[in-house]
Amino acid sequence: MMSSIQPVWDYAKEMYGSTCNACHAAPNPAHFTANGWISGLKAMSAYYRLNKNEERTLLKYLQNHAKDTGGQGQH
């Protein structure tokens, strides 16, 4: 167990930047809603190479930092 989720969010933020910025400017995670990130990530899945665990972590990061969840990753 971890006392803080922050190390996971830090890892996911770095993964998001390196993965998405490779092809285009990655939007701020708070740009889309939590549900919007599901379809957005699925649409981009042909362009990145993440394993299932990495993809799930990235999606949770984006959803927890989305505009309709407060954009702060506190969930």
N, C-alpha and C positions, 0 to 999 in steps of 0.2 A: 504494500500500500504506500501511496505517496501522500505527503502532507499538503502538497500543492499541485495543481494541474498546470501551473505556469511552465515547467520544463517541457511538457508535452506541447503546449501552445507555441513555445519558442521553436521547437523542432518543426512543427507544422508550418509556422510562418516562414521559416527558412526554406522548407520544401516547396511551399507555395511560390515564393519569390523565384527560386532557381528553376522550378518546373515551368511556370506560366510565363515568366519574363523571358524565357528562351525564344518565344515566338512573337510575343506582343506585350504591351504594358499591362500587367495584371491589375484589374480594378481593385479598389479598396474592398476588403471583405464586407464592409457595411453597405456596399453599393446595392446588393441584392438581398432578397428575403431568404430565410432558411430553406424554404421549399424551392425557391428559384435556383439555389446552388445545386440542388439535385440534378436538374435538367442541364444546367450550365456545365457542370463537371462531366456529366454523361456525354454531352456534345463534344467536349474536348478530349475525351478518353482515347480517341484514335491518334492523338498527337503527343501524348506523353507515355512514359514507361514507368508506371508505379505498380508495385505488387498490391494485392488486395488489402493488406494491412495498412500500407501507406495511403492508399486511396481512401479507406475508411477514416483514417486519422485526419487526412486533409479535409474530407467532407465535414467531419465533426467540427474541426477548427473553423471552417467557413460558416457553417450553420450557427455555431455559438458566437460568432462575431458578425452575424448578419444584421441588417438594419431593423428587423422586427424582433430581434432578441436582445436588443440594447447595444449591439456592436462592441461589447466589452469582453466577451468570453468568460463571463462569471458563472455560467451555468454548468 
